[in-house]
Amino acid sequence: MIIAIFIILLLISTPIAAALGLASIYAILESGSSLDNVARTMFAGLDSFTLMAIPFFIFAGDLMLAGGTSKRLINMARKLVGWTTGGLPIAGVISSMFFAALSGSSPATVAAVGSIMIPSLQEAKYSTKFSVGLMCAAGSLGIIIPPSITLLVYGVIAEVSISELFIAGIIPGIFIGLLLIIVSFIIAKVQGHKPDERESLREVIRSTVDAFWGLIMPIIVLGGIYFGIFTPTEAAVVAIVYSLFIGFFIYKELTIATLFEVTKRSVVIASMVMLVISSAKVFSWYLTKEKIPAQIADAMLSFASNPLMIVIIITIILLIIGMFMDPSAAVLILAPLFLPIVVELGISPIHFGIIMIVNLAIGMLSPPFGLNLFVAAGIAKTPLTTVINGTLPFIAVLIFGLLVITFVPSLSTFLPSIIQK
């Protein structure tokens, strides 16, 4: 009943946090439990040192954008590869990969890189459909390449190492980036697009030096986590301090007035995310109390005894849910349902985490409600239908990447196994 009520509330456009909370309250009242459990569980759900990293990483990503880091990374990527066939769209993909390692957010990556790359691609005679489709797809890397906010949420829910999850996301993120680069090259070659003029070595070096401070941020943050210098939460604080330093004193594009605007925007976004998390905790608590995940696991295992078929069913469900729901909210709701099933099948929770996040990343550019679609449409000032048509070929590419990542577990588990040794 609780799941049916939740779905009905979503269908009538109830905000996700409210839908989770209202469905949980109704179910708790029906079961005769005390509503004290709601407030207690919401508070306990946020009483986590690890979860503090979410608002910090959101703030750090906004600071990097406002401080001028994104445009320097894009300029460097363009000078490095712009002279090759398909160099401009390839530069867009590479820039998105770099910015994903700074922001941890898919829409933020589309906004930061797309606001510069989409007009540049259009100016270079690439179609609007291709330009917005590519940037939507490249922006999806924001929740795959660490430090991903969605991976962090999954780690808290699944009670697995955040550090291992971050390490596990590196190769899949690079793999998907390479697929997008290959597709960009092929399309540019077929359509006969001319590359930029080759830059002098001096210009390439100058742009790389200019982007240096942005380039080393992922090394500082992720290196500190991997080598045990600080926790993911402490790493997020380090990212904020570092972003403030280069924004005020290196690039000098961050001002006190801008800082207030960035802070206000980050607080609003973080508050929305945390409210969803606290409401989802109540939802998950009730599901666990009623043993609903175990019942779903038993039903799926009895319905399809073939592990391959079960994985395919879960993948289809995740792809569909990703079209309608924010990735973090989807993780909070679905991870407790599916984890018992995949563990029963012998799938590593780390590997499943990557599978889940890649599925939901595809949902970010899938109609009807993929958030990347709306961000790209706003940047390009083009109808949503054009953006949707542009993303369809890239959705097919990403699904191919998802299948490879799903059925070649070593892509996700190889690096964590090395670090553990």
LINPE-V844747 format. One record per residue. N is the residue number from 1. RES is the residue in three letters. OMEGA is omega in radians with two decimals (NA if undefined). BURIAL is 1 if it has 24 or more other C-alpha atoms within 12 Angstrom, else 0. Layout:
n/res/omega/burial
N/RES/OMEGA/BURIAL
N/RES/OMEGA/BURIAL
//
This chain:
n/res/omega/burial
1/MET/-3.09/0
2/ILE/-3.14/1
3/ILE/3.12/1
4/ALA/3.13/0
5/ILE/3.13/0
6/PHE/-3.13/1
7/ILE/3.13/1
8/ILE/3.13/0
9/LEU/3.09/0
10/LEU/-3.11/0
11/LEU/3.11/0
12/ILE/3.01/0
13/SER/3.02/0
14/THR/3.08/0
15/PRO/-3.02/1
16/ILE/-3.12/1
17/ALA/3.14/1
18/ALA/3.14/1
19/ALA/3.10/1
20/LEU/-3.09/1
21/GLY/-3.10/1
22/LEU/3.11/1
23/ALA/-3.14/1
24/SER/-3.13/1
25/ILE/3.12/1
26/TYR/-3.10/1
27/ALA/3.14/1
28/ILE/3.11/1
29/LEU/3.14/0
30/GLU/-3.11/0
31/SER/3.13/0
32/GLY/3.11/0
33/SER/-3.12/0
34/SER/3.08/0
35/LEU/3.05/0
36/ASP/-3.13/0
37/ASN/-3.12/1
38/VAL/-3.12/1
39/ALA/-3.12/0
40/ARG/-3.12/0
41/THR/3.10/1
42/MET/3.14/1
43/PHE/-3.12/0
44/ALA/-3.13/0
45/GLY/3.14/1
46/LEU/-3.12/1
47/ASP/-3.07/0
48/SER/3.12/0
49/PHE/-3.12/0
50/THR/-3.12/1
51/LEU/3.11/1
52/MET/-3.14/1
53/ALA/-3.06/1
54/ILE/3.11/1
55/PRO/3.13/1
56/PHE/3.13/1
57/PHE/3.08/1
58/ILE/-3.14/1
59/PHE/-3.13/1
60/ALA/3.12/1
61/GLY/3.11/1
62/ASP/3.12/1
63/LEU/3.12/1
64/MET/3.12/1
65/LEU/-3.11/1
66/ALA/-3.09/1
67/GLY/3.06/1
68/GLY/-3.11/1
69/THR/-3.04/1
70/SER/-3.09/1
71/LYS/3.09/1
72/ARG/3.08/1
73/LEU/3.13/1
74/ILE/3.13/1
75/ASN/3.13/1
76/MET/-3.12/1
77/ALA/-3.12/1
78/ARG/3.13/1
79/LYS/3.13/1
80/LEU/-3.00/1
81/VAL/-3.06/1
82/GLY/-3.09/1
83/TRP/-3.14/1
84/THR/3.03/1
85/THR/-3.08/1
86/GLY/-3.04/1
87/GLY/-3.10/1
88/LEU/3.07/1
89/PRO/3.08/1
90/ILE/3.08/1
91/ALA/3.10/1
92/GLY/3.12/1
93/VAL/-3.13/1
94/ILE/3.11/1
95/SER/3.12/1
96/SER/3.12/1
97/MET/3.11/1
98/PHE/-3.08/1
99/PHE/3.07/1
100/ALA/3.13/1
101/ALA/3.09/1
102/LEU/-2.95/1
103/SER/-3.08/1
104/GLY/-3.06/1
105/SER/-3.14/1
106/SER/3.13/1
107/PRO/3.13/1
108/ALA/3.12/1
109/THR/3.09/1
110/VAL/-3.10/1
111/ALA/-3.05/1
112/ALA/-3.08/1
113/VAL/-3.09/1
114/GLY/-3.12/1
115/SER/3.09/1
116/ILE/-3.00/1
117/MET/-3.09/1
118/ILE/3.07/1
119/PRO/3.14/1
120/SER/3.11/1
121/LEU/3.11/1
122/GLN/3.13/0
123/GLU/3.13/0
124/ALA/3.05/1
125/LYS/2.96/0
126/TYR/-3.10/1
127/SER/3.09/1
128/THR/-3.14/1
129/LYS/3.12/1
130/PHE/-3.06/1
131/SER/-3.10/1
132/VAL/3.12/1
133/GLY/3.14/1
134/LEU/-3.10/1
135/MET/3.04/1
136/CYS/-3.12/1
137/ALA/3.13/1
138/ALA/3.11/1
139/GLY/3.13/1
140/SER/3.11/1
141/LEU/-3.11/1
142/GLY/3.14/1
143/ILE/3.10/1
144/ILE/3.14/1
145/ILE/-3.12/1
146/PRO/0.04/1
147/PRO/-3.10/1
148/SER/3.12/1
149/ILE/-3.13/1
150/THR/3.06/1
151/LEU/3.13/1
152/LEU/3.11/1
153/VAL/3.13/1
154/TYR/-3.13/1
155/GLY/3.12/1
156/VAL/-3.10/1
157/ILE/-3.08/1
158/ALA/-3.13/1
159/GLU/3.06/0
160/VAL/-3.07/1
161/SER/3.09/1
162/ILE/3.14/1
163/SER/3.13/1
164/GLU/3.10/1
165/LEU/3.13/1
166/PHE/3.12/1
167/ILE/-3.10/1
168/ALA/-3.10/1
169/GLY/-3.04/1
170/ILE/-3.07/1
171/ILE/3.07/1
172/PRO/3.13/1
173/GLY/3.11/1
174/ILE/3.14/1
175/PHE/3.13/1
176/ILE/3.07/1
177/GLY/3.12/1
178/LEU/3.08/1
179/LEU/3.14/1
180/LEU/3.09/1
181/ILE/3.14/1
182/ILE/3.13/1
183/VAL/3.12/1
184/SER/3.13/1
185/PHE/-3.10/1
186/ILE/-3.12/0
187/ILE/3.13/1
188/ALA/3.14/1
189/LYS/-3.10/0
190/VAL/-3.08/0
191/GLN/3.05/0
192/GLY/3.12/0
193/HIS/-3.14/1
194/LYS/3.11/1
195/PRO/3.02/1
196/ASP/3.03/1
197/GLU/-3.14/0
198/ARG/3.12/0
199/GLU/3.07/0
200/SER/3.12/0
201/LEU/3.13/0
202/ARG/-3.13/0
203/GLU/3.11/0
204/VAL/3.14/1
205/ILE/-3.12/0
206/ARG/-3.13/0
207/SER/3.12/1
208/THR/3.10/1
209/VAL/-3.14/0
210/ASP/-3.13/1
211/ALA/-3.01/1
212/PHE/-3.04/1
213/TRP/3.05/1
214/GLY/-3.11/1
215/LEU/-3.05/1
216/ILE/3.13/1
217/MET/3.10/1
218/PRO/3.13/1
219/ILE/3.13/0
220/ILE/-3.06/1
221/VAL/-3.08/1
222/LEU/3.10/1
223/GLY/3.11/1
224/GLY/3.11/1
225/ILE/-3.04/1
226/TYR/-3.09/1
227/PHE/3.03/0
228/GLY/3.13/0
229/ILE/3.04/0
230/PHE/-3.13/0
231/THR/3.07/1
232/PRO/3.13/1
233/THR/3.09/1
234/GLU/3.10/1
235/ALA/3.12/1
236/ALA/3.10/1
237/VAL/3.07/1
238/VAL/3.13/1
239/ALA/3.11/1
240/ILE/-3.13/1
241/VAL/3.14/1
242/TYR/3.14/1
243/SER/3.10/1
244/LEU/-3.11/1
245/PHE/-3.08/1
246/ILE/3.12/1
247/GLY/-3.11/1
248/PHE/-2.93/1
249/PHE/-3.13/0
250/ILE/3.14/0
251/TYR/3.07/1
252/LYS/3.09/0
253/GLU/3.12/1
254/LEU/3.12/1
255/THR/3.12/0
256/ILE/3.14/0
257/ALA/3.11/0
258/THR/-3.14/0
259/LEU/3.12/1
260/PHE/3.13/0
261/GLU/3.13/0
262/VAL/3.14/1
263/THR/-3.13/1
264/LYS/-3.14/0
265/ARG/-3.12/0
266/SER/3.12/1
267/VAL/3.14/0
268/VAL/-3.12/0
269/ILE/-3.12/1
270/ALA/3.13/1
271/SER/3.11/0
272/MET/-3.13/1
273/VAL/-3.09/1
274/MET/3.08/1
275/LEU/3.09/1
276/VAL/-3.13/1
277/ILE/-3.11/1
278/SER/3.10/1
279/SER/3.13/1
280/ALA/3.10/1
281/LYS/3.10/1
282/VAL/3.12/1
283/PHE/-3.13/1
284/SER/3.13/1
285/TRP/-3.13/1
286/TYR/3.13/1
287/LEU/-3.13/1
288/THR/-3.14/0
289/LYS/-3.12/0
290/GLU/3.13/0
291/LYS/-3.12/0
292/ILE/3.09/1
293/PRO/3.13/1
294/ALA/3.13/0
295/GLN/3.11/0
296/ILE/3.12/1
297/ALA/3.13/1
298/ASP/-3.12/0
299/ALA/-3.12/0
300/MET/3.14/1
301/LEU/3.10/1
302/SER/-3.13/0
303/PHE/-3.12/0
304/ALA/-3.11/0
305/SER/3.13/0
306/ASN/-3.14/0
307/PRO/3.14/0
308/LEU/-3.13/0
309/MET/3.13/0
310/ILE/3.12/1
311/VAL/3.12/1
312/ILE/3.12/0
313/ILE/3.13/0
314/ILE/3.14/1
315/THR/3.13/1
316/ILE/3.12/0
317/ILE/-3.13/0
318/LEU/3.12/1
319/LEU/-3.13/1
320/ILE/3.14/1
321/ILE/-3.13/1
322/GLY/3.12/1
323/MET/-3.00/1
324/PHE/-2.93/1
325/MET/3.04/1
326/ASP/-3.08/1
327/PRO/-3.12/1
328/SER/3.11/1
329/ALA/3.13/1
330/ALA/3.11/1
331/VAL/-3.11/1
332/LEU/-3.09/1
333/ILE/-2.96/1
334/LEU/-3.13/1
335/ALA/3.10/1
336/PRO/-3.14/1
337/LEU/-3.00/1
338/PHE/-3.09/1
339/LEU/3.13/1
340/PRO/-3.11/1
341/ILE/-3.07/1
342/VAL/3.08/1
343/VAL/3.09/1
344/GLU/3.14/0
345/LEU/3.12/1
346/GLY/3.10/0
347/ILE/3.13/1
348/SER/3.06/1
349/PRO/3.10/1
350/ILE/3.13/1
351/HIS/3.14/1
352/PHE/3.10/1
353/GLY/3.13/1
354/ILE/3.10/1
355/ILE/-3.09/1
356/MET/-3.09/1
357/ILE/3.11/1
358/VAL/3.05/1
359/ASN/-3.08/1
360/LEU/3.07/1
361/ALA/3.08/1
362/ILE/3.10/1
363/GLY/-3.13/1
364/MET/3.09/1
365/LEU/-3.13/1
366/SER/3.06/1
367/PRO/0.17/1
368/PRO/-2.95/0
369/PHE/3.12/1
370/GLY/-3.00/1
371/LEU/3.14/1
372/ASN/3.14/1
373/LEU/-3.09/1
374/PHE/3.11/1
375/VAL/-3.12/1
376/ALA/3.12/1
377/ALA/3.11/1
378/GLY/-3.13/0
379/ILE/-3.08/1
380/ALA/-3.08/1
381/LYS/-3.09/0
382/THR/3.14/1
383/PRO/-3.12/0
384/LEU/3.14/1
385/THR/3.11/0
386/THR/3.13/1
387/VAL/-3.13/1
388/ILE/3.11/1
389/ASN/3.14/1
390/GLY/-3.08/1
391/THR/-3.01/1
392/LEU/3.11/1
393/PRO/-3.12/1
394/PHE/3.03/1
395/ILE/3.10/1
396/ALA/3.12/0
397/VAL/-3.12/1
398/LEU/3.09/1
399/ILE/3.05/1
400/PHE/3.10/0
401/GLY/3.10/1
402/LEU/-3.13/1
403/LEU/3.11/1
404/VAL/-3.13/0
405/ILE/-3.12/1
406/THR/-3.01/1
407/PHE/2.98/0
408/VAL/-3.03/0
409/PRO/-3.09/1
410/SER/3.08/1
411/LEU/-3.13/1
412/SER/-2.98/1
413/THR/-3.05/1
414/PHE/-3.11/1
415/LEU/3.09/1
416/PRO/-3.14/1
417/SER/3.10/0
418/ILE/-3.14/0
419/ILE/-3.12/0
420/GLN/-3.14/0
421/LYS/NA/0
//
